[in-house]
Amino acid sequence: MQNDMEQGRKKVLVGMSGGIDSSAVCLMLQERGYEVYGVTMRVWDLPRQFRTPGQEQPDFILEAQDLARRLGIPHHVADEREAFRQTVVRNFIDEYLAGRTPNPCVMCNPEFKFRVLTEWADRLGCDYIATGHYVQVRPEAGRFHVHCGVDEKKDQSYFLWRLDQRMLSRSLFPLGDLHKAEVRAYLEQKGFAMKARSGESMEVCFIDKDYREFLRSQVSDIDRRVGPGKFVDVQGRTLGTHAGYPYYTVGQRKGLGVALGQPAYVLRLNADKNTVVLGQEEQLRTQAMLVSQLQEVAEGEIAACPALTVRIRYRSRPVPCSVRRVESLFPQEMPDPLWLVTFATEASAVTPGQSAVFYEGDKMLGGAYIGSQKGLQAYVQ
């Protein structure tokens, strides 16, 4: 955590979710002498968050308010439901309708969560914002780099590659050098046994069950607009009928509803033709991929790194790689600057819409969006 105490700045706004991690952050920062303020964002109501008849606010807000009372800290509720719908949910839907598989947390953090926290911090006169992310931030050569959290199972650096320097310079992540078990033990030691033993949600915060049901609930005419399409093989031969391309993702094996006599995997989606290309597992493997919208902590750092690795989805293993800029072969369809990522060993299930996040050891150097792989072999050759 940045050493701000020497500068005499001690006012911090904590994003309180009502859960284990943000609760521990409030306690830790208060113990370290900060003047702690809390804000809880109400972004999307789910039925299971209202356990009592007539309850006006979801459970997590009530839990955050209770903690704030126990700690004696000011607490605020930011009702951001409409802004969240227009920013995060709209993008999530648009990406699926474009035939890509989004990661909403990657988009939410810079465009919504940290933006709202920063705005509230300015309003309340707070110098810092803090969250329960399991990451570390370290200054280096005048820049702030995100480093992986020491708990490999909880590390969340993958989701933060789009945070800019202004946000990082102001952010505190007290849990970055702790394991989850240590956080639970800390809460129990401080007299919050019930909180320490509570569970945690690993799902997308605005989806109650399956994302397909969510898409149908938000786009009432999606099945009419998209409709059934064809499963095809790599030669374009029809293998069967599917429910519509938004309901599938690259690498998917289960729930295809087609019998081919051997395991079949989704290789590609074509939104224009409403086709889903199926093949065998080995056909998912590749030595390279194309990415766009590259964002670096320091310009040129990624391409120049001799020990570069990349993660192509959350929790995927880092793969050694190299990166170089290439000119688009299809500027009308793919106008953004493109980068060719070449893997030292094969990677599998490269998925358009997901993020490629680059590292040197545990230091995150930046990231990009995985895009269409059209013409990949031409770029490689």
Summary of the structure (lengths in Angstrom):
residues: 381
radius of gyration: 22.4
end to end distance: 45.0
largest distance: 68.5
contacts: 1173
relative contact order: 0.12
helix: 31%
strand: 27%
